Amino acid sequence: MANLKEVRNRIKSVSSTQQITKAMKMVSAAKLKRATNAIVQLRPYASKLKELLANLSASLEDGSSPFLVDREPKKVLVVVVTSNRGLAGAFNMNAIKTANNLIAEKYSKQLKAGHVSIVAIGKKSQEYYTRRKYNVIGNNNDLYLDLNFENASKITESIMEGFLKGDFDRVELVYNQFKNAAMQILTAEQLIPVPKPEPVKEDPKKVKEDPKKEKEAKKGPEMQVDYILEPSQEEIVAQLIPKNIKTQLYKAVLDSNASEHGARMTAMDKATDNAGELLKALKLSYNQARQAAITTELTEIVSGAAALSA
């Protein structure tokens, strides 16, 4: 009977866990819908702004904006975007591992010299790098409580101010880019200085096959989009580049927020399925133990009756 009670208690416990994971999955699905709408609405604007700046910066001199100056990266800042909560599978650790690999591959000398700093957006990355004695700048865990462009811009402004002061020479951004509920793309990109566009190299075979591409190739790679700038190029650049940096960081946070809910929904779905499989196994064990107990009781009754009739 003790064995039956133990199995019965385990069934109750797993059943409760299954109900909790189902509820968490539903909550994450609702939050995912809102987070997906936010990032889908921002992406066209962010990509167009980045494209416009790329075409514009190709004709600019390095001195036209301090955020275009590519200095030797003696001091590096890495912005790591994670979440405040767990129960999302490997979502947070994958972003942290990507940041660690980036530092190890590109900035190992700076790390040894103690010139690698971290801006952690999310409690998980904040705790991870604080425990490992990294130079963690600020505390941005409250951003997710009221996630909007204004609050994200405050973080970006402090980063840009540090770059202008010379506190760091390069800023790298690591986050999970949202693709769908089941897939997040780990992304590491340079935020400051704003990277210049790389010329796209066309396949010679495809150029020959396509008459339009052949004409574009004959024009040469120096052909860029010609903008009419008012009031002046300097004033537009002074506003456009900082706004683009703020937008790209905000987009990364929105991407990570949507990815978090997608990862948690997927994790809770798997946890629910695993709990269901465990319940089946426990119910089978319970029925087997119950059958064995009934058989034992019947045997004892029959034996007792036989002893009395003898």
C-alpha positions as CSV (number, residue, x, y, z in Angstrom):
1,M,0.0,0.0,0.0
2,A,2.9,2.3,0.7
3,N,4.0,1.9,-2.9
4,L,0.5,2.8,-4.1
5,K,0.4,5.9,-2.1
6,E,3.8,7.0,-3.4
7,V,2.8,6.5,-7.0
8,R,-0.5,8.2,-6.4
9,N,1.3,11.3,-4.9
10,R,3.7,11.4,-7.9
11,I,0.7,11.3,-10.3
12,K,-0.9,14.2,-8.5
13,S,2.4,16.2,-8.6
14,V,3.1,15.6,-12.3
15,S,-0.6,16.4,-13.1
16,S,-0.3,19.7,-11.3
17,T,3.0,20.4,-13.1
18,Q,1.3,19.7,-16.4
19,Q,-1.5,22.1,-15.7
20,I,1.0,24.8,-14.8
21,T,3.1,24.3,-18.0
22,K,-0.1,24.5,-20.0
23,A,-1.1,27.8,-18.4
24,M,2.4,29.2,-18.9
25,K,2.3,28.1,-22.6
26,M,-1.0,30.0,-23.0
27,V,0.4,33.1,-21.3
28,S,3.5,33.1,-23.4
29,A,1.4,32.6,-26.6
30,A,-0.6,35.7,-25.7
31,K,2.5,37.8,-24.9
32,L,4.2,36.4,-28.1
33,K,1.4,37.8,-30.2
34,R,1.9,41.3,-28.8
35,A,5.7,41.1,-29.0
36,T,5.5,39.9,-32.6
37,N,3.3,42.7,-33.6
38,A,5.7,45.2,-32.1
39,I,8.8,43.9,-33.9
40,V,7.0,43.3,-37.3
41,Q,5.8,47.0,-37.2
42,L,9.3,48.3,-36.4
43,R,11.4,46.2,-38.9
44,P,10.5,47.9,-42.1
45,Y,11.3,51.3,-40.6
46,A,14.6,50.1,-39.0
47,S,15.8,48.3,-42.2
48,K,14.9,51.3,-44.4
49,L,16.6,53.7,-42.1
50,K,19.7,51.5,-42.1
51,E,19.6,51.2,-45.9
52,L,19.3,55.0,-46.3
53,L,22.2,55.6,-43.9
54,A,24.3,53.0,-45.6
55,N,23.8,54.7,-49.0
56,L,24.4,58.1,-47.4
57,S,27.5,57.2,-45.4
58,A,29.2,55.8,-48.6
59,S,29.5,59.4,-49.7
60,L,30.5,60.8,-46.3
61,E,34.0,61.4,-44.9
62,D,34.9,59.7,-41.7
63,G,35.1,63.0,-39.9
64,S,31.5,64.0,-40.8
65,S,30.2,62.2,-37.7
66,P,32.1,60.9,-34.6
67,F,30.0,57.7,-34.8
68,L,31.6,56.9,-38.2
69,V,35.2,57.1,-37.0
70,D,36.6,53.6,-36.9
71,R,39.2,53.7,-34.1
72,E,41.6,50.9,-33.0
73,P,39.4,48.8,-30.6
74,K,41.5,49.1,-27.4
75,K,38.4,49.3,-25.2
76,V,35.3,47.3,-26.2
77,L,31.8,47.3,-24.9
78,V,29.5,44.3,-25.5
79,V,25.7,44.8,-25.2
80,V,24.2,41.4,-24.3
81,V,20.4,41.2,-24.6
82,T,18.7,38.4,-22.6
83,S,15.5,38.1,-20.5
84,N,14.7,38.7,-16.8
85,R,13.2,35.2,-16.3
86,G,14.1,31.7,-17.1
87,L,12.0,28.7,-18.1
88,A,12.8,29.4,-21.8
89,G,15.1,26.5,-22.6
90,A,18.5,27.5,-23.8
91,F,17.4,31.0,-24.8
92,N,19.5,33.0,-22.4
93,M,22.6,30.8,-22.3
94,N,22.8,30.8,-26.1
95,A,23.0,34.6,-26.2
96,I,25.6,34.6,-23.4
97,K,27.6,31.9,-25.1
98,T,27.5,33.9,-28.4
99,A,28.8,37.0,-26.5
100,N,31.6,34.9,-24.8
101,N,32.6,33.4,-28.2
102,L,32.7,36.9,-29.8
103,I,34.9,38.2,-27.0
104,A,37.2,35.2,-27.1
105,E,37.6,35.3,-30.9
106,K,37.9,39.0,-31.5
107,Y,38.8,40.7,-28.2
108,S,40.9,38.2,-26.2
109,K,43.7,40.8,-25.8
110,Q,41.3,43.5,-24.6
111,L,39.8,41.0,-22.1
112,K,43.2,40.1,-20.7
113,A,44.0,43.8,-20.3
114,G,40.6,44.3,-18.5
115,H,39.3,46.5,-21.3
116,V,36.1,44.6,-22.1
117,S,32.9,46.0,-20.5
118,I,29.4,44.6,-20.5
119,V,26.0,46.3,-20.8
120,A,23.5,43.7,-19.8
121,I,19.9,44.1,-20.8
122,G,18.0,41.5,-18.9
123,K,18.5,40.0,-15.4
124,K,20.0,36.7,-16.6
125,S,23.0,38.3,-18.4
126,Q,23.3,40.9,-15.5
127,E,23.7,38.1,-12.9
128,Y,26.0,35.9,-15.1
129,Y,28.6,38.6,-15.8
130,T,28.4,40.2,-12.4
131,R,29.2,36.8,-10.8
132,R,32.2,36.4,-13.1
133,K,33.6,39.8,-12.1
134,Y,33.2,41.5,-15.5
135,N,32.9,45.2,-15.7
136,V,29.1,45.4,-15.9
137,I,27.9,49.0,-16.6
138,G,24.6,50.0,-15.1
139,N,21.4,47.9,-14.4
140,N,18.8,47.8,-17.1
141,N,16.6,45.0,-15.8
142,D,13.6,47.4,-15.5
143,L,13.5,48.0,-19.2
144,Y,11.1,45.1,-19.8
145,L,8.7,46.4,-17.3
146,D,7.9,49.3,-19.6
147,L,9.5,48.5,-23.0
148,N,9.3,51.5,-25.3
149,F,11.6,53.5,-27.6
150,E,12.1,56.3,-25.0
151,N,13.3,54.0,-22.3
152,A,15.5,52.0,-24.7
153,S,17.0,55.3,-26.0
154,K,18.2,56.2,-22.5
155,I,20.5,53.2,-22.6
156,T,21.6,54.0,-26.1
157,E,22.4,57.6,-25.2
158,S,24.6,56.5,-22.3
159,I,26.4,54.1,-24.6
160,M,26.9,56.9,-27.3
161,E,28.1,59.3,-24.6
162,G,30.7,56.7,-23.4
163,F,31.9,56.3,-27.0
164,L,32.3,60.0,-27.5
165,K,34.2,60.3,-24.2
166,G,36.6,57.5,-25.3
167,D,35.5,55.1,-22.6
168,F,35.3,52.4,-25.4
169,D,36.3,52.4,-29.0
170,R,33.8,49.8,-30.3
171,V,30.4,48.6,-29.3
172,E,29.1,45.1,-30.2
173,L,25.5,44.0,-29.9
174,V,24.5,40.4,-29.2
175,Y,20.8,39.3,-29.2
176,N,18.3,36.7,-30.4
177,Q,16.7,37.7,-33.7
178,F,13.1,36.5,-33.9
179,K,12.2,34.4,-36.9
180,N,9.2,32.4,-35.5
181,A,8.0,30.8,-32.3
182,A,10.3,27.8,-32.7
183,M,13.4,29.5,-34.1
184,Q,15.6,32.3,-33.0
185,I,18.7,33.5,-34.8
186,L,21.6,34.3,-32.6
187,T,23.0,37.6,-33.9
188,A,26.2,39.5,-33.2
189,E,26.7,42.8,-35.0
190,Q,28.7,46.0,-34.6
191,L,26.6,48.9,-33.3
192,I,29.2,51.7,-33.0
193,P,31.0,52.9,-35.1
194,V,28.3,52.5,-37.7
195,P,29.7,50.0,-40.2
196,K,30.0,51.2,-43.8
197,P,28.2,49.1,-46.4
198,E,30.2,46.5,-48.2
199,P,30.0,46.3,-52.0
200,V,27.9,43.4,-53.1
201,K,29.8,41.1,-55.5
202,E,27.6,39.6,-58.2
203,D,28.2,36.2,-59.7
204,P,29.8,36.8,-63.2
205,K,27.7,34.1,-64.7
206,K,24.4,35.6,-63.4
207,V,25.5,39.1,-64.6
208,K,26.0,37.8,-68.1
209,E,22.7,36.0,-68.0
210,D,20.8,39.1,-66.8
211,P,21.1,42.2,-69.2
212,K,20.0,44.6,-66.4
213,K,22.8,43.4,-64.1
214,E,25.3,43.6,-66.9
215,K,24.4,47.3,-67.5
216,E,24.7,48.0,-63.7
217,A,28.1,46.3,-63.6
218,K,29.3,48.5,-66.5
219,K,28.3,51.6,-64.6
220,G,30.7,50.6,-61.9
221,P,30.5,50.1,-58.1
222,E,30.8,53.9,-57.4
223,M,27.2,54.5,-58.4
224,Q,25.1,55.2,-55.3
225,V,21.7,56.5,-54.6
226,D,21.7,60.3,-55.1
227,Y,19.8,62.1,-52.3
228,I,18.7,65.7,-52.3
229,L,19.5,66.8,-48.8
230,E,17.8,69.7,-47.0
231,P,18.6,71.8,-45.0
232,S,22.2,70.4,-45.2
233,Q,24.1,67.2,-45.2
234,E,25.8,68.0,-41.9
235,E,22.5,68.6,-40.0
236,I,20.9,65.5,-41.4
237,V,23.8,63.3,-40.5
238,A,24.0,64.8,-37.0
239,Q,20.4,63.6,-36.4
240,L,20.1,60.5,-38.6
241,I,23.1,58.5,-37.3
242,P,22.2,58.8,-33.6
243,K,18.6,58.0,-34.4
244,N,19.7,54.9,-36.4
245,I,21.8,53.7,-33.5
246,K,18.9,54.1,-31.1
247,T,16.5,52.3,-33.5
248,Q,18.9,49.4,-34.1
249,L,19.3,48.8,-30.3
250,Y,15.5,49.1,-29.8
251,K,14.9,46.6,-32.6
252,A,17.3,44.2,-31.0
253,V,15.5,44.4,-27.7
254,L,12.1,43.9,-29.4
255,D,13.6,40.9,-31.3
256,S,14.9,39.4,-28.1
257,N,11.6,40.0,-26.3
258,A,9.6,38.2,-29.0
259,S,12.2,35.4,-29.2
260,E,11.9,35.0,-25.4
261,H,8.2,34.4,-25.5
262,G,8.6,32.1,-28.5
263,A,11.3,30.1,-26.7
264,R,9.3,29.9,-23.5
265,M,6.1,28.8,-25.4
266,T,8.1,26.1,-27.1
267,A,9.8,25.0,-23.8
268,M,6.4,24.8,-22.0
269,D,4.9,22.9,-24.9
270,K,7.7,20.3,-24.6
271,A,7.4,20.2,-20.8
272,T,3.6,19.6,-21.2
273,D,4.3,16.7,-23.6
274,N,7.0,15.3,-21.3
275,A,4.6,15.5,-18.3
276,G,2.0,13.7,-20.3
277,E,4.4,10.9,-21.2
278,L,5.5,10.6,-17.5
279,L,1.8,10.5,-16.4
280,K,1.2,7.6,-18.8
281,A,4.1,5.7,-17.3
282,L,3.1,6.5,-13.7
283,K,-0.5,5.4,-14.3
284,L,0.7,2.2,-15.8
285,S,2.9,1.6,-12.7
286,Y,0.0,2.5,-10.5
287,N,-2.3,0.0,-12.2
288,Q,0.3,-2.7,-12.0
289,A,0.9,-2.0,-8.3
290,R,-2.8,-1.9,-7.6
291,Q,-3.4,-5.2,-9.5
292,A,-0.5,-6.8,-7.5
293,A,-2.1,-5.5,-4.2
294,I,-5.5,-6.9,-5.2
295,T,-4.0,-10.2,-6.2
296,T,-2.1,-10.4,-2.8
297,E,-5.3,-9.7,-0.9
298,L,-7.3,-12.3,-2.8
299,T,-4.6,-14.8,-2.2
300,E,-4.6,-14.1,1.5
301,I,-8.5,-14.4,1.6
302,V,-8.5,-17.7,-0.2
303,S,-5.6,-19.0,2.0
304,G,-7.5,-17.9,5.1
305,A,-10.7,-19.6,4.0
306,A,-8.9,-22.8,3.1
307,A,-7.3,-22.8,6.5
308,L,-10.6,-22.4,8.3
309,S,-12.4,-25.1,6.3
310,A,-9.6,-27.6,6.9
